[in-house]
């Protein structure tokens, strides 16, 4: 081999080693876990409490993705009456992304209040905290279903925004 070809061979060898190393490192890096993976198969079942239903919905909202999978999971737990007024799913997703409900999708923390369960009705107070330091409060109204395919399942009938104090108001 002539001396003129040695630098080309050396460059090719270094390039090949770098390529092999990069491929190895990429094979060692696993994709980030899917935060919706443990919710994907969740559906209303009679054994879920009102608090568990709201926790599933909030976790789904907080981890919504570009395909609105989180919104779709949460929508499963909307009662048939709620779905008829807020659906179909595309309309519900639009509603969640605008106005007072958008903070549920942006929550960095969620605090659940004391559940008020009376017979087949329940209320769950929820406060969400967003990255900008604001707190948003909601009251989830649930009903244990009867006379439909979700017999004895707790499902969300409606969600009401509750006035909260902003950080600026807290200091005055």
VENJO-V520680 format. One record per residue. RES is the residue in three letters. NEAR is the number of other ideal C-beta (glycine too) atoms within 10 Angstrom. Layout:
res/near
RES/NEAR
RES/NEAR
//
This chain:
res/near
UNK/6
UNK/5
UNK/6
UNK/7
UNK/9
UNK/10
UNK/9
UNK/9
UNK/10
UNK/10
UNK/10
UNK/10
UNK/10
UNK/10
UNK/10
UNK/10
UNK/10
UNK/10
UNK/10
UNK/10
UNK/10
UNK/10
UNK/10
UNK/9
UNK/9
UNK/8
UNK/8
UNK/7
UNK/7
UNK/6
UNK/5
UNK/6
UNK/8
UNK/12
UNK/15
UNK/19
UNK/9
UNK/11
UNK/18
UNK/11
UNK/7
UNK/19
UNK/11
UNK/20
UNK/12
UNK/11
UNK/8
UNK/18
UNK/14
UNK/22
UNK/19
UNK/15
UNK/23
UNK/27
UNK/16
UNK/20
UNK/27
UNK/21
UNK/19
UNK/25
UNK/22
UNK/19
UNK/17
UNK/22
UNK/12
UNK/5
UNK/9
UNK/19
UNK/17
UNK/24
UNK/23
UNK/17
UNK/22
UNK/28
UNK/21
UNK/17
UNK/24
UNK/22
UNK/22
UNK/14
UNK/14
UNK/20
UNK/16
UNK/10
UNK/12
UNK/19
UNK/15
UNK/10
UNK/15
UNK/10
UNK/11
UNK/21
UNK/20
UNK/12
UNK/15
UNK/21
UNK/14
UNK/9
UNK/9
UNK/12
UNK/16
UNK/14
UNK/20
UNK/25
UNK/20
UNK/16
UNK/21
UNK/11
UNK/11
UNK/16
UNK/12
UNK/14
UNK/14
UNK/9
UNK/15
UNK/13
UNK/16
UNK/7
UNK/7
UNK/12
UNK/14
UNK/22
UNK/17
UNK/27
UNK/16
UNK/22
UNK/16
UNK/22
UNK/16
UNK/16
UNK/9
UNK/9
UNK/10
UNK/15
UNK/17
UNK/21
UNK/17
UNK/20
UNK/15
UNK/23
UNK/17
UNK/27
UNK/20
UNK/18
UNK/20
UNK/10
UNK/7
UNK/11
UNK/8
UNK/20
UNK/11
UNK/12
UNK/21
UNK/28
UNK/23
UNK/24
UNK/18
UNK/15
UNK/22
UNK/11
UNK/13
UNK/13
UNK/6
UNK/15
UNK/12
UNK/12
UNK/10
UNK/9
UNK/8
UNK/9
UNK/7
UNK/6
//
